Amino acid sequence: QVQLVESGGGLVQAGGSLRLSCAASGRTFSTYAMGWFRQAPGKEREFVAYFSRSGGSTYYADSVKGRFTISRDNAKNTVYLQMNSLKPEDTAVYYCAVRSGGSYAYYTSRAYDYWGQGTQVTVSS
């Protein structure tokens, strides 16, 4: 069982920055592949960023590429999402998740077994 706790959300003006954190329980954090997703009101949950288990690969949604950066600190059992040049359309609840394997692609929510409770990000224009 893995528990995830996100933090760092808030209200920011367009063009601003936020850094989200996701603290994970478990002694095998370094073996987890991690993802960030978001869900805006009335919309489906969508993929944002992914950090492979080995740490050798990161992937981003086209909508955030060049603005967001996913990183991890295995010593702190934490994964981060640095968000720069924020836009009003980035407003959503952001979730981190653990991917334990399987055949589903990293950009689909089905690939993930454990989810945090989410943190709200609101970008004002």
CNS distance restraints for C-alpha pairs under 8 A (distance, minus, plus):
assign (resid   1 and name CA) (resid  26 and name CA) 7.79 0.50 0.50
assign (resid   2 and name CA) (resid  24 and name CA) 6.76 0.50 0.50
assign (resid   2 and name CA) (resid  25 and name CA) 5.59 0.50 0.50
assign (resid   2 and name CA) (resid  26 and name CA) 6.15 0.50 0.50
assign (resid   2 and name CA) (resid 114 and name CA) 6.46 0.50 0.50
assign (resid   3 and name CA) (resid  24 and name CA) 5.65 0.50 0.50
assign (resid   3 and name CA) (resid  25 and name CA) 5.28 0.50 0.50
assign (resid   3 and name CA) (resid  26 and name CA) 7.85 0.50 0.50
assign (resid   3 and name CA) (resid 114 and name CA) 7.25 0.50 0.50
assign (resid   3 and name CA) (resid 115 and name CA) 7.62 0.50 0.50
assign (resid   3 and name CA) (resid 116 and name CA) 7.02 0.50 0.50
assign (resid   4 and name CA) (resid  22 and name CA) 6.27 0.50 0.50
assign (resid   4 and name CA) (resid  23 and name CA) 5.61 0.50 0.50
assign (resid   4 and name CA) (resid  24 and name CA) 4.61 0.50 0.50
assign (resid   4 and name CA) (resid  25 and name CA) 6.67 0.50 0.50
assign (resid   4 and name CA) (resid  96 and name CA) 7.32 0.50 0.50
assign (resid   4 and name CA) (resid  97 and name CA) 7.46 0.50 0.50
assign (resid   4 and name CA) (resid 114 and name CA) 7.55 0.50 0.50
assign (resid   4 and name CA) (resid 115 and name CA) 6.35 0.50 0.50
assign (resid   4 and name CA) (resid 116 and name CA) 4.56 0.50 0.50
assign (resid   4 and name CA) (resid 117 and name CA) 7.53 0.50 0.50
assign (resid   5 and name CA) (resid  22 and name CA) 5.36 0.50 0.50
assign (resid   5 and name CA) (resid  23 and name CA) 5.23 0.50 0.50
assign (resid   5 and name CA) (resid  24 and name CA) 6.63 0.50 0.50
assign (resid   5 and name CA) (resid 116 and name CA) 5.36 0.50 0.50
assign (resid   5 and name CA) (resid 117 and name CA) 6.63 0.50 0.50
assign (resid   5 and name CA) (resid 118 and name CA) 7.74 0.50 0.50
assign (resid   6 and name CA) (resid  20 and name CA) 6.95 0.50 0.50
assign (resid   6 and name CA) (resid  21 and name CA) 5.48 0.50 0.50
assign (resid   6 and name CA) (resid  22 and name CA) 4.27 0.50 0.50
assign (resid   6 and name CA) (resid  23 and name CA) 6.48 0.50 0.50
assign (resid   6 and name CA) (resid  95 and name CA) 7.13 0.50 0.50
assign (resid   6 and name CA) (resid  96 and name CA) 6.97 0.50 0.50
assign (resid   6 and name CA) (resid 116 and name CA) 6.29 0.50 0.50
assign (resid   6 and name CA) (resid 117 and name CA) 6.96 0.50 0.50
assign (resid   6 and name CA) (resid 118 and name CA) 6.01 0.50 0.50
assign (resid   6 and name CA) (resid 119 and name CA) 5.99 0.50 0.50
assign (resid   7 and name CA) (resid  20 and name CA) 5.75 0.50 0.50
assign (resid   7 and name CA) (resid  21 and name CA) 5.26 0.50 0.50
assign (resid   7 and name CA) (resid  22 and name CA) 6.47 0.50 0.50
assign (resid   7 and name CA) (resid 119 and name CA) 6.05 0.50 0.50
assign (resid   8 and name CA) (resid  18 and name CA) 7.03 0.50 0.50
assign (resid   8 and name CA) (resid  19 and name CA) 5.94 0.50 0.50
assign (resid   8 and name CA) (resid  20 and name CA) 4.51 0.50 0.50
assign (resid   8 and name CA) (resid  21 and name CA) 6.08 0.50 0.50
assign (resid   8 and name CA) (resid 119 and name CA) 7.24 0.50 0.50
assign (resid   9 and name CA) (resid  18 and name CA) 7.09 0.50 0.50
assign (resid   9 and name CA) (resid  19 and name CA) 7.58 0.50 0.50
assign (resid   9 and name CA) (resid  20 and name CA) 6.20 0.50 0.50
assign (resid   9 and name CA) (resid 119 and name CA) 5.33 0.50 0.50
assign (resid   9 and name CA) (resid 120 and name CA) 5.22 0.50 0.50
assign (resid   9 and name CA) (resid 121 and name CA) 4.92 0.50 0.50
assign (resid   9 and name CA) (resid 122 and name CA) 7.91 0.50 0.50
assign (resid  10 and name CA) (resid  18 and name CA) 7.94 0.50 0.50
assign (resid  10 and name CA) (resid 120 and name CA) 6.16 0.50 0.50
assign (resid  10 and name CA) (resid 121 and name CA) 5.05 0.50 0.50
assign (resid  10 and name CA) (resid 122 and name CA) 6.11 0.50 0.50
assign (resid  11 and name CA) (resid 121 and name CA) 6.17 0.50 0.50
assign (resid  11 and name CA) (resid 122 and name CA) 4.73 0.50 0.50
assign (resid  11 and name CA) (resid 123 and name CA) 5.90 0.50 0.50
assign (resid  11 and name CA) (resid 124 and name CA) 7.32 0.50 0.50
assign (resid  12 and name CA) (resid  16 and name CA) 6.09 0.50 0.50
assign (resid  12 and name CA) (resid  17 and name CA) 7.27 0.50 0.50
assign (resid  12 and name CA) (resid  18 and name CA) 7.74 0.50 0.50
assign (resid  12 and name CA) (resid 121 and name CA) 7.90 0.50 0.50
assign (resid  12 and name CA) (resid 122 and name CA) 6.33 0.50 0.50
assign (resid  12 and name CA) (resid 123 and name CA) 5.02 0.50 0.50
assign (resid  12 and name CA) (resid 124 and name CA) 6.26 0.50 0.50
assign (resid  13 and name CA) (resid  86 and name CA) 7.64 0.50 0.50
assign (resid  13 and name CA) (resid 123 and name CA) 5.36 0.50 0.50
assign (resid  13 and name CA) (resid 124 and name CA) 4.77 0.50 0.50
assign (resid  13 and name CA) (resid 125 and name CA) 6.19 0.50 0.50
assign (resid  14 and name CA) (resid  85 and name CA) 6.94 0.50 0.50
assign (resid  14 and name CA) (resid  86 and name CA) 5.30 0.50 0.50
assign (resid  14 and name CA) (resid  87 and name CA) 5.02 0.50 0.50
assign (resid  14 and name CA) (resid  88 and name CA) 6.26 0.50 0.50
assign (resid  14 and name CA) (resid 123 and name CA) 5.70 0.50 0.50
assign (resid  14 and name CA) (resid 124 and name CA) 5.68 0.50 0.50
assign (resid  14 and name CA) (resid 125 and name CA) 5.34 0.50 0.50
assign (resid  15 and name CA) (resid  84 and name CA) 7.04 0.50 0.50
assign (resid  15 and name CA) (resid  85 and name CA) 4.16 0.50 0.50
assign (resid  15 and name CA) (resid  86 and name CA) 4.87 0.50 0.50
assign (resid  15 and name CA) (resid  87 and name CA) 6.41 0.50 0.50
assign (resid  16 and name CA) (resid  84 and name CA) 6.16 0.50 0.50
assign (resid  16 and name CA) (resid  85 and name CA) 5.47 0.50 0.50
assign (resid  16 and name CA) (resid  86 and name CA) 5.51 0.50 0.50
assign (resid  17 and name CA) (resid  82 and name CA) 7.51 0.50 0.50
assign (resid  17 and name CA) (resid  83 and name CA) 5.39 0.50 0.50
assign (resid  17 and name CA) (resid  84 and name CA) 4.40 0.50 0.50
assign (resid  17 and name CA) (resid  85 and name CA) 6.21 0.50 0.50
assign (resid  17 and name CA) (resid  86 and name CA) 6.18 0.50 0.50
assign (resid  18 and name CA) (resid  82 and name CA) 6.19 0.50 0.50
assign (resid  18 and name CA) (resid  83 and name CA) 5.25 0.50 0.50
assign (resid  18 and name CA) (resid  84 and name CA) 6.73 0.50 0.50
assign (resid  19 and name CA) (resid  80 and name CA) 6.77 0.50 0.50
assign (resid  19 and name CA) (resid  81 and name CA) 5.58 0.50 0.50
assign (resid  19 and name CA) (resid  82 and name CA) 4.39 0.50 0.50
assign (resid  19 and name CA) (resid  83 and name CA) 5.90 0.50 0.50
assign (resid  20 and name CA) (resid  80 and name CA) 5.51 0.50 0.50
assign (resid  20 and name CA) (resid  81 and name CA) 4.99 0.50 0.50
assign (resid  20 and name CA) (resid  82 and name CA) 6.39 0.50 0.50
assign (resid  20 and name CA) (resid  83 and name CA) 7.87 0.50 0.50
assign (resid  21 and name CA) (resid  78 and name CA) 6.63 0.50 0.50
assign (resid  21 and name CA) (resid  79 and name CA) 5.90 0.50 0.50
assign (resid  21 and name CA) (resid  80 and name CA) 4.56 0.50 0.50
assign (resid  21 and name CA) (resid  81 and name CA) 6.55 0.50 0.50
assign (resid  22 and name CA) (resid  78 and name CA) 5.38 0.50 0.50
assign (resid  22 and name CA) (resid  79 and name CA) 5.21 0.50 0.50
assign (resid  22 and name CA) (resid  80 and name CA) 6.23 0.50 0.50
assign (resid  22 and name CA) (resid  96 and name CA) 6.41 0.50 0.50
assign (resid  22 and name CA) (resid 116 and name CA) 7.88 0.50 0.50
assign (resid  23 and name CA) (resid  76 and name CA) 7.71 0.50 0.50
assign (resid  23 and name CA) (resid  77 and name CA) 5.85 0.50 0.50
assign (resid  23 and name CA) (resid  78 and name CA) 4.46 0.50 0.50
assign (resid  23 and name CA) (resid  79 and name CA) 6.71 0.50 0.50
assign (resid  24 and name CA) (resid  29 and name CA) 7.03 0.50 0.50
assign (resid  24 and name CA) (resid  77 and name CA) 5.47 0.50 0.50
assign (resid  24 and name CA) (resid  78 and name CA) 6.07 0.50 0.50
assign (resid  25 and name CA) (resid  29 and name CA) 7.39 0.50 0.50
assign (resid  25 and name CA) (resid  77 and name CA) 7.08 0.50 0.50
assign (resid  28 and name CA) (resid  32 and name CA) 7.16 0.50 0.50
assign (resid  29 and name CA) (resid  74 and name CA) 6.58 0.50 0.50
assign (resid  29 and name CA) (resid  77 and name CA) 5.82 0.50 0.50
assign (resid  30 and name CA) (resid  53 and name CA) 7.01 0.50 0.50
assign (resid  30 and name CA) (resid  74 and name CA) 5.53 0.50 0.50
assign (resid  30 and name CA) (resid  77 and name CA) 7.54 0.50 0.50
assign (resid  31 and name CA) (resid  53 and name CA) 5.45 0.50 0.50
assign (resid  31 and name CA) (resid  54 and name CA) 7.32 0.50 0.50
assign (resid  32 and name CA) (resid  52 and name CA) 7.69 0.50 0.50
assign (resid  32 and name CA) (resid  53 and name CA) 5.12 0.50 0.50
assign (resid  32 and name CA) (resid  98 and name CA) 6.24 0.50 0.50
assign (resid  32 and name CA) (resid  99 and name CA) 6.47 0.50 0.50
assign (resid  32 and name CA) (resid 100 and name CA) 6.44 0.50 0.50
assign (resid  33 and name CA) (resid  50 and name CA) 7.53 0.50 0.50
assign (resid  33 and name CA) (resid  51 and name CA) 5.83 0.50 0.50
assign (resid  33 and name CA) (resid  52 and name CA) 4.67 0.50 0.50
assign (resid  33 and name CA) (resid  53 and name CA) 4.04 0.50 0.50
assign (resid  33 and name CA) (resid  54 and name CA) 7.71 0.50 0.50
assign (resid  33 and name CA) (resid  98 and name CA) 5.97 0.50 0.50
assign (resid  33 and name CA) (resid  99 and name CA) 5.19 0.50 0.50
assign (resid  33 and name CA) (resid 100 and name CA) 6.81 0.50 0.50
assign (resid  34 and name CA) (resid  50 and name CA) 5.82 0.50 0.50
assign (resid  34 and name CA) (resid  51 and name CA) 5.27 0.50 0.50
assign (resid  34 and name CA) (resid  52 and name CA) 6.60 0.50 0.50
assign (resid  34 and name CA) (resid  53 and name CA) 7.31 0.50 0.50
assign (resid  34 and name CA) (resid  79 and name CA) 7.50 0.50 0.50
assign (resid  34 and name CA) (resid  96 and name CA) 7.13 0.50 0.50
assign (resid  34 and name CA) (resid  97 and name CA) 5.76 0.50 0.50
assign (resid  34 and name CA) (resid  98 and name CA) 4.84 0.50 0.50
assign (resid  34 and name CA) (resid  99 and name CA) 5.92 0.50 0.50
assign (resid  35 and name CA) (resid  47 and name CA) 7.82 0.50 0.50
assign (resid  35 and name CA) (resid  48 and name CA) 7.52 0.50 0.50
assign (resid  35 and name CA) (resid  49 and name CA) 5.64 0.50 0.50
assign (resid  35 and name CA) (resid  50 and name CA) 4.32 0.50 0.50
assign (resid  35 and name CA) (resid  51 and name CA) 6.26 0.50 0.50
assign (resid  35 and name CA) (resid  96 and name CA) 5.64 0.50 0.50
assign (resid  35 and name CA) (resid  97 and name CA) 5.21 0.50 0.50
assign (resid  35 and name CA) (resid  98 and name CA) 6.44 0.50 0.50
assign (resid  35 and name CA) (resid  99 and name CA) 7.28 0.50 0.50
assign (resid  35 and name CA) (resid 106 and name CA) 7.71 0.50 0.50
assign (resid  36 and name CA) (resid  47 and name CA) 6.50 0.50 0.50
assign (resid  36 and name CA) (resid  48 and name CA) 5.35 0.50 0.50
assign (resid  36 and name CA) (resid  49 and name CA) 5.13 0.50 0.50
assign (resid  36 and name CA) (resid  50 and name CA) 6.40 0.50 0.50
assign (resid  36 and name CA) (resid  81 and name CA) 7.72 0.50 0.50
assign (resid  36 and name CA) (resid  94 and name CA) 6.95 0.50 0.50
assign (resid  36 and name CA) (resid  95 and name CA) 5.62 0.50 0.50
assign (resid  36 and name CA) (resid  96 and name CA) 4.47 0.50 0.50
assign (resid  36 and name CA) (resid  97 and name CA) 6.31 0.50 0.50
assign (resid  37 and name CA) (resid  45 and name CA) 6.54 0.50 0.50
assign (resid  37 and name CA) (resid  46 and name CA) 5.43 0.50 0.50
assign (resid  37 and name CA) (resid  47 and name CA) 4.49 0.50 0.50
assign (resid  37 and name CA) (resid  48 and name CA) 4.93 0.50 0.50
assign (resid  37 and name CA) (resid  49 and name CA) 7.00 0.50 0.50
assign (resid  37 and name CA) (resid  94 and name CA) 5.78 0.50 0.50
assign (resid  37 and name CA) (resid  95 and name CA) 5.17 0.50 0.50
assign (resid  37 and name CA) (resid  96 and name CA) 6.31 0.50 0.50
assign (resid  37 and name CA) (resid  97 and name CA) 7.79 0.50 0.50
assign (resid  37 and name CA) (resid 109 and name CA) 7.99 0.50 0.50
assign (resid  38 and name CA) (resid  45 and name CA) 5.48 0.50 0.50
assign (resid  38 and name CA) (resid  46 and name CA) 5.43 0.50 0.50
assign (resid  38 and name CA) (resid  47 and name CA) 6.61 0.50 0.50
assign (resid  38 and name CA) (resid  48 and name CA) 6.71 0.50 0.50
assign (resid  38 and name CA) (resid  92 and name CA) 5.83 0.50 0.50
assign (resid  38 and name CA) (resid  93 and name CA) 5.42 0.50 0.50
assign (resid  38 and name CA) (resid  94 and name CA) 4.26 0.50 0.50
assign (resid  38 and name CA) (resid  95 and name CA) 5.85 0.50 0.50
assign (resid  39 and name CA) (resid  43 and name CA) 6.29 0.50 0.50
assign (resid  39 and name CA) (resid  44 and name CA) 5.98 0.50 0.50
assign (resid  39 and name CA) (resid  45 and name CA) 4.32 0.50 0.50
assign (resid  39 and name CA) (resid  46 and name CA) 6.22 0.50 0.50
assign (resid  39 and name CA) (resid  92 and name CA) 5.18 0.50 0.50
assign (resid  39 and name CA) (resid  93 and name CA) 5.29 0.50 0.50
assign (resid  39 and name CA) (resid  94 and name CA) 6.58 0.50 0.50
assign (resid  40 and name CA) (resid  44 and name CA) 7.28 0.50 0.50
assign (resid  40 and name CA) (resid  45 and name CA) 7.37 0.50 0.50
assign (resid  40 and name CA) (resid  91 and name CA) 6.50 0.50 0.50
assign (resid  40 and name CA) (resid  92 and name CA) 4.20 0.50 0.50
assign (resid  40 and name CA) (resid  93 and name CA) 6.33 0.50 0.50
assign (resid  41 and name CA) (resid  92 and name CA) 7.11 0.50 0.50
assign (resid  45 and name CA) (resid 109 and name CA) 7.73 0.50 0.50
assign (resid  46 and name CA) (resid 108 and name CA) 7.84 0.50 0.50
assign (resid  46 and name CA) (resid 109 and name CA) 7.79 0.50 0.50
assign (resid  47 and name CA) (resid  60 and name CA) 7.89 0.50 0.50
assign (resid  47 and name CA) (resid  61 and name CA) 6.40 0.50 0.50
assign (resid  47 and name CA) (resid 107 and name CA) 5.36 0.50 0.50
assign (resid  47 and name CA) (resid 108 and name CA) 6.78 0.50 0.50
assign (resid  47 and name CA) (resid 109 and name CA) 7.48 0.50 0.50
assign (resid  48 and name CA) (resid  60 and name CA) 5.72 0.50 0.50
assign (resid  48 and name CA) (resid  61 and name CA) 5.11 0.50 0.50
assign (resid  48 and name CA) (resid  64 and name CA) 7.02 0.50 0.50
assign (resid  48 and name CA) (resid 107 and name CA) 7.94 0.50 0.50
assign (resid  49 and name CA) (resid  58 and name CA) 7.23 0.50 0.50
assign (resid  49 and name CA) (resid  59 and name CA) 5.56 0.50 0.50
assign (resid  49 and name CA) (resid  60 and name CA) 4.38 0.50 0.50
assign (resid  49 and name CA) (resid  61 and name CA) 6.31 0.50 0.50
assign (resid  49 and name CA) (resid  69 and name CA) 7.83 0.50 0.50
assign (resid  49 and name CA) (resid  70 and name CA) 6.48 0.50 0.50
assign (resid  50 and name CA) (resid  58 and name CA) 5.38 0.50 0.50
assign (resid  50 and name CA) (resid  59 and name CA) 5.10 0.50 0.50
assign (resid  50 and name CA) (resid  60 and name CA) 6.50 0.50 0.50
assign (resid  50 and name CA) (resid  70 and name CA) 7.02 0.50 0.50
assign (resid  50 and name CA) (resid 106 and name CA) 7.08 0.50 0.50
assign (resid  50 and name CA) (resid 107 and name CA) 7.69 0.50 0.50
assign (resid  51 and name CA) (resid  55 and name CA) 6.16 0.50 0.50
assign (resid  51 and name CA) (resid  56 and name CA) 7.92 0.50 0.50
assign (resid  51 and name CA) (resid  57 and name CA) 6.07 0.50 0.50
assign (resid  51 and name CA) (resid  58 and name CA) 4.67 0.50 0.50
assign (resid  51 and name CA) (resid  59 and name CA) 6.86 0.50 0.50
assign (resid  51 and name CA) (resid  70 and name CA) 6.74 0.50 0.50
assign (resid  51 and name CA) (resid  71 and name CA) 7.15 0.50 0.50
assign (resid  52 and name CA) (resid  56 and name CA) 6.41 0.50 0.50
assign (resid  52 and name CA) (resid  57 and name CA) 5.32 0.50 0.50
assign (resid  52 and name CA) (resid  58 and name CA) 6.27 0.50 0.50
assign (resid  58 and name CA) (resid  70 and name CA) 7.38 0.50 0.50
assign (resid  60 and name CA) (resid  64 and name CA) 6.56 0.50 0.50
assign (resid  60 and name CA) (resid  65 and name CA) 5.61 0.50 0.50
assign (resid  60 and name CA) (resid  68 and name CA) 7.98 0.50 0.50
assign (resid  61 and name CA) (resid  65 and name CA) 6.11 0.50 0.50
assign (resid  64 and name CA) (resid  68 and name CA) 5.62 0.50 0.50
assign (resid  67 and name CA) (resid  83 and name CA) 6.12 0.50 0.50
assign (resid  67 and name CA) (resid  84 and name CA) 5.14 0.50 0.50
assign (resid  67 and name CA) (resid  85 and name CA) 6.12 0.50 0.50
assign (resid  67 and name CA) (resid  86 and name CA) 7.72 0.50 0.50
assign (resid  68 and name CA) (resid  81 and name CA) 6.68 0.50 0.50
assign (resid  68 and name CA) (resid  82 and name CA) 5.46 0.50 0.50
assign (resid  68 and name CA) (resid  83 and name CA) 4.49 0.50 0.50
assign (resid  68 and name CA) (resid  84 and name CA) 6.04 0.50 0.50
assign (resid  69 and name CA) (resid  80 and name CA) 7.97 0.50 0.50
assign (resid  69 and name CA) (resid  81 and name CA) 5.64 0.50 0.50
assign (resid  69 and name CA) (resid  82 and name CA) 5.04 0.50 0.50
assign (resid  69 and name CA) (resid  83 and name CA) 6.65 0.50 0.50
assign (resid  70 and name CA) (resid  79 and name CA) 7.26 0.50 0.50
assign (resid  70 and name CA) (resid  80 and name CA) 5.63 0.50 0.50
assign (resid  70 and name CA) (resid  81 and name CA) 4.63 0.50 0.50
assign (resid  70 and name CA) (resid  82 and name CA) 6.40 0.50 0.50
assign (resid  71 and name CA) (resid  79 and name CA) 5.74 0.50 0.50
assign (resid  71 and name CA) (resid  80 and name CA) 5.20 0.50 0.50
assign (resid  71 and name CA) (resid  81 and name CA) 6.59 0.50 0.50
assign (resid  72 and name CA) (resid  77 and name CA) 7.73 0.50 0.50
assign (resid  72 and name CA) (resid  78 and name CA) 5.74 0.50 0.50
assign (resid  72 and name CA) (resid  79 and name CA) 4.09 0.50 0.50
assign (resid  72 and name CA) (resid  80 and name CA) 5.85 0.50 0.50
assign (resid  73 and name CA) (resid  77 and name CA) 6.09 0.50 0.50
assign (resid  73 and name CA) (resid  78 and name CA) 5.38 0.50 0.50
assign (resid  73 and name CA) (resid  79 and name CA) 6.26 0.50 0.50
assign (resid  74 and name CA) (resid  78 and name CA) 6.38 0.50 0.50
assign (resid  86 and name CA) (resid  90 and name CA) 6.50 0.50 0.50
assign (resid  86 and name CA) (resid 123 and name CA) 6.76 0.50 0.50
assign (resid  87 and name CA) (resid  91 and name CA) 7.59 0.50 0.50
assign (resid  87 and name CA) (resid 123 and name CA) 6.13 0.50 0.50
assign (resid  87 and name CA) (resid 124 and name CA) 7.78 0.50 0.50
assign (resid  87 and name CA) (resid 125 and name CA) 7.55 0.50 0.50
assign (resid  88 and name CA) (resid 122 and name CA) 7.33 0.50 0.50
assign (resid  88 and name CA) (resid 123 and name CA) 4.68 0.50 0.50
assign (resid  88 and name CA) (resid 124 and name CA) 5.67 0.50 0.50
assign (resid  88 and name CA) (resid 125 and name CA) 5.96 0.50 0.50
assign (resid  89 and name CA) (resid 123 and name CA) 7.55 0.50 0.50
assign (resid  90 and name CA) (resid 121 and name CA) 7.56 0.50 0.50
assign (resid  90 and name CA) (resid 122 and name CA) 7.46 0.50 0.50
assign (resid  90 and name CA) (resid 123 and name CA) 6.71 0.50 0.50
assign (resid  91 and name CA) (resid 120 and name CA) 7.81 0.50 0.50
assign (resid  91 and name CA) (resid 121 and name CA) 5.38 0.50 0.50
assign (resid  91 and name CA) (resid 122 and name CA) 4.58 0.50 0.50
assign (resid  91 and name CA) (resid 123 and name CA) 5.46 0.50 0.50
assign (resid  92 and name CA) (resid 120 and name CA) 6.07 0.50 0.50
assign (resid  92 and name CA) (resid 121 and name CA) 5.52 0.50 0.50
assign (resid  92 and name CA) (resid 122 and name CA) 6.61 0.50 0.50
assign (resid  93 and name CA) (resid 118 and name CA) 5.80 0.50 0.50
assign (resid  93 and name CA) (resid 119 and name CA) 5.36 0.50 0.50
assign (resid  93 and name CA) (resid 120 and name CA) 4.34 0.50 0.50
assign (resid  93 and name CA) (resid 121 and name CA) 5.98 0.50 0.50
assign (resid  94 and name CA) (resid 118 and name CA) 5.23 0.50 0.50
assign (resid  94 and name CA) (resid 119 and name CA) 5.28 0.50 0.50
assign (resid  94 and name CA) (resid 120 and name CA) 6.23 0.50 0.50
assign (resid  94 and name CA) (resid 121 and name CA) 7.01 0.50 0.50
assign (resid  95 and name CA) (resid 115 and name CA) 6.76 0.50 0.50
assign (resid  95 and name CA) (resid 116 and name CA) 5.80 0.50 0.50
assign (resid  95 and name CA) (resid 117 and name CA) 6.76 0.50 0.50
assign (resid  95 and name CA) (resid 118 and name CA) 4.50 0.50 0.50
assign (resid  95 and name CA) (resid 119 and name CA) 6.69 0.50 0.50
assign (resid  96 and name CA) (resid 115 and name CA) 5.96 0.50 0.50
assign (resid  96 and name CA) (resid 116 and name CA) 5.66 0.50 0.50
assign (resid  96 and name CA) (resid 118 and name CA) 7.27 0.50 0.50
assign (resid  97 and name CA) (resid 112 and name CA) 6.08 0.50 0.50
assign (resid  97 and name CA) (resid 113 and name CA) 7.23 0.50 0.50
assign (resid  97 and name CA) (resid 114 and name CA) 5.44 0.50 0.50
assign (resid  97 and name CA) (resid 115 and name CA) 4.43 0.50 0.50
assign (resid  97 and name CA) (resid 116 and name CA) 6.38 0.50 0.50
assign (resid  98 and name CA) (resid 112 and name CA) 5.43 0.50 0.50
assign (resid  98 and name CA) (resid 113 and name CA) 6.00 0.50 0.50
assign (resid  98 and name CA) (resid 114 and name CA) 5.24 0.50 0.50
assign (resid  98 and name CA) (resid 115 and name CA) 6.70 0.50 0.50
assign (resid  99 and name CA) (resid 106 and name CA) 7.69 0.50 0.50
assign (resid  99 and name CA) (resid 111 and name CA) 5.86 0.50 0.50
assign (resid  99 and name CA) (resid 112 and name CA) 4.23 0.50 0.50
assign (resid  99 and name CA) (resid 113 and name CA) 5.93 0.50 0.50
assign (resid  99 and name CA) (resid 114 and name CA) 7.40 0.50 0.50
assign (resid 100 and name CA) (resid 111 and name CA) 7.69 0.50 0.50
assign (resid 100 and name CA) (resid 112 and name CA) 6.62 0.50 0.50
assign (resid 100 and name CA) (resid 113 and name CA) 6.56 0.50 0.50
assign (resid 101 and name CA) (resid 111 and name CA) 7.04 0.50 0.50
assign (resid 101 and name CA) (resid 112 and name CA) 7.92 0.50 0.50
assign (resid 102 and name CA) (resid 111 and name CA) 6.73 0.50 0.50
assign (resid 103 and name CA) (resid 111 and name CA) 7.38 0.50 0.50
assign (resid 104 and name CA) (resid 108 and name CA) 6.75 0.50 0.50
assign (resid 104 and name CA) (resid 110 and name CA) 6.42 0.50 0.50
assign (resid 104 and name CA) (resid 111 and name CA) 4.85 0.50 0.50
assign (resid 105 and name CA) (resid 111 and name CA) 6.19 0.50 0.50
assign (resid 106 and name CA) (resid 111 and name CA) 5.94 0.50 0.50
assign (resid 107 and name CA) (resid 111 and name CA) 7.67 0.50 0.50
assign (resid 108 and name CA) (resid 112 and name CA) 7.94 0.50 0.50
